[in-house]
Amino acid sequence: MQPNPGPGKLIVMEGLDGSGTSTQAPRLAQWLRHRGLRVYVTREPTPGAAGVFIRPFLARRFALDGKTLAALFSADRLDHLYAPGGVADRLRAGEWVLMDRYYLSSFAYQALSLDAAELQWIDHLHAPCLIPDVTFFLDAPVRVCLDRIAAGRASHFEIFEREDILKRVRRNYLDVIVWLRQQRQQIQVVDGSRPIADVGADVRKRTRLLFDSNALPPVEQAALWER
């Protein structure tokens, strides 16, 4: 994978459906803007040429095999990054990009239907991707996530939003986080089951490290990493 090409920072919010990524992303963006930064908030799948084929699948309107879905997510992601005015251009221009979901989701969700060799193929597809400055994984119990989805969407569930599936996805996320941390990627696990304000305060505390490496004492920094 490729390093961030610009002075701007790339921050990613990850987690199960219902974990709070779509709630926390705009809250963090507002806090960053109050600090005088230019912030671009975006999400995947995108409304772009490849992304428009993914959302109907998630809504159960048609079926796709695992490899086709993985390829569509990869195509959407690369277009998201490298199309004119996309993420890479914004980072070069000094904007901070706050992304709701990124490649960690592909490894966690596509692992449900692909074998080890096919997952290695997904890894190769992501070689051009930009490495985030930090990824926040909002970890919440599956039952909590499903209750939030039901409350927010009048019990309308997308294709992956079943308890048995999400339990497997959560395990995949945690396994991939260990693997990516071994590659020196900065991934912070945040307890997403708490009230919105508490989760937001925790995310902001950790984001301060992007401004100032001395924002927190070394012992506390180490404790955040281990979590």
NORJO-V812759 format. One record per residue. N is the residue number from 1. RES is the residue in one letter. PSI is psi in degrees with one decimal (NA if undefined). BURIAL is I if it has 16 or more other ideal C-beta (glycine too) atoms within 10 Angstrom, else O. Layout:
n->[N	N]
res->[RES	RES]
psi->[PSI	PSI]
burial->[BURIAL	BURIAL]
This chain:
n->[1	2	3	4	5	6	7	8	9	10	11	12	13	14	15	16	17	18	19	20	21	22	23	24	25	26	27	28	29	30	31	32	33	34	35	36	37	38	39	40	41	42	43	44	45	46	47	48	49	50	51	52	53	54	55	56	57	58	59	60	61	62	63	64	65	66	67	68	69	70	71	72	73	74	75	76	77	78	79	80	81	82	83	84	85	86	87	88	89	90	91	92	93	94	95	96	97	98	99	100	101	102	103	104	105	106	107	108	109	110	111	112	113	114	115	116	117	118	119	120	121	122	123	124	125	126	127	128	129	130	131	132	133	134	135	136	137	138	139	140	141	142	143	144	145	146	147	148	149	150	151	152	153	154	155	156	157	158	159	160	161	162	163	164	165	166	167	168	169	170	171	172	173	174	175	176	177	178	179	180	181	182	183	184	185	186	187	188	189	190	191	192	193	194	195	196	197	198	199	200	201	202	203	204	205	206	207	208	209	210	211	212	213	214	215	216	217	218	219	220	221	222	223	224	225	226	227]
res->[M	Q	P	N	P	G	P	G	K	L	I	V	M	E	G	L	D	G	S	G	T	S	T	Q	A	P	R	L	A	Q	W	L	R	H	R	G	L	R	V	Y	V	T	R	E	P	T	P	G	A	A	G	V	F	I	R	P	F	L	A	R	R	F	A	L	D	G	K	T	L	A	A	L	F	S	A	D	R	L	D	H	L	Y	A	P	G	G	V	A	D	R	L	R	A	G	E	W	V	L	M	D	R	Y	Y	L	S	S	F	A	Y	Q	A	L	S	L	D	A	A	E	L	Q	W	I	D	H	L	H	A	P	C	L	I	P	D	V	T	F	F	L	D	A	P	V	R	V	C	L	D	R	I	A	A	G	R	A	S	H	F	E	I	F	E	R	E	D	I	L	K	R	V	R	R	N	Y	L	D	V	I	V	W	L	R	Q	Q	R	Q	Q	I	Q	V	V	D	G	S	R	P	I	A	D	V	G	A	D	V	R	K	R	T	R	L	L	F	D	S	N	A	L	P	P	V	E	Q	A	A	L	W	E	R]
psi->[164.7	147.6	158.9	126.5	-4.8	-178.4	-19.8	163.5	146.6	115.4	133.7	137.0	124.7	159.5	170.0	157.0	129.3	0.2	-17.3	9.8	-42.7	-18.0	-43.6	-30.6	-52.7	-29.2	-41.7	-38.8	-43.0	-42.8	-40.4	-39.4	-35.1	-18.0	6.7	13.2	149.8	125.9	133.9	120.7	130.2	174.3	162.9	146.1	151.6	172.3	14.9	-172.6	-38.8	-36.5	-30.1	-20.1	-17.6	-43.9	-41.0	-32.4	-45.8	-31.5	9.1	25.7	-23.8	169.0	150.2	146.3	163.4	-40.5	-39.1	-42.9	-43.8	-41.1	-39.3	-43.8	-41.5	-43.7	-43.2	-40.9	-44.9	-37.5	-40.6	-41.7	-44.7	-3.9	152.7	131.2	9.2	-164.8	-46.3	-44.5	-39.5	-39.5	-41.4	-32.8	0.3	4.6	149.7	127.6	125.2	112.7	129.4	98.9	145.5	-150.0	-21.7	-36.5	-39.4	-45.2	-38.7	-42.4	-40.6	-21.5	-14.3	-30.8	0.4	151.2	-178.5	-41.2	-39.5	-33.6	-34.4	-36.3	-41.3	-40.3	-44.1	-38.2	-28.9	7.4	-35.4	-5.3	152.0	137.1	127.4	151.9	-34.0	141.9	129.4	119.1	111.9	106.6	112.7	147.2	146.1	-41.1	-39.0	-44.3	-44.5	-37.7	-39.0	-41.5	-46.1	-40.1	-33.2	-22.7	22.4	43.9	20.2	117.9	138.9	-179.8	-34.0	-2.4	64.7	149.8	-45.1	-38.8	-46.4	-30.4	-40.3	-40.5	-42.1	-43.8	-41.0	-44.5	-50.6	-36.8	-44.0	-35.0	-43.4	-45.5	-45.8	-33.2	-33.7	-22.0	14.1	22.6	140.4	104.2	122.1	128.1	123.1	136.0	103.8	3.3	-10.3	172.4	152.8	-44.5	-37.6	-41.9	-44.1	-40.8	-39.5	-44.1	-43.0	-40.5	-44.8	-32.7	-28.2	-26.2	-21.1	-22.8	-38.3	112.2	-14.6	15.2	-27.7	149.4	149.3	-38.6	-41.7	-37.1	-45.0	-39.0	-40.3	-41.4	-45.1	-30.9	NA]
burial->[O	O	O	I	O	I	O	I	I	I	I	I	I	I	I	I	I	I	I	I	I	O	I	I	I	O	I	I	I	O	I	I	O	O	O	O	O	O	I	I	I	I	I	I	I	I	O	I	O	I	I	O	I	I	O	O	I	O	O	O	O	O	O	I	O	I	O	O	I	I	I	I	I	I	I	I	I	I	O	I	I	O	O	O	O	I	I	I	I	I	I	O	O	O	I	I	I	I	I	I	I	I	I	I	I	I	I	I	I	I	I	O	O	I	O	O	O	O	I	O	O	I	O	O	I	I	O	O	I	I	I	I	I	I	I	I	I	I	I	I	O	I	O	O	I	I	O	I	I	O	O	O	O	O	O	O	O	O	O	O	I	O	O	O	I	I	O	I	I	I	O	I	I	O	O	I	I	O	O	I	O	O	O	O	I	I	I	I	I	I	O	I	I	O	O	O	O	O	I	I	O	I	I	O	O	I	I	O	I	O	O	O	O	O	O	I	O	O	O	O	O	O	O	I	O	O	O]
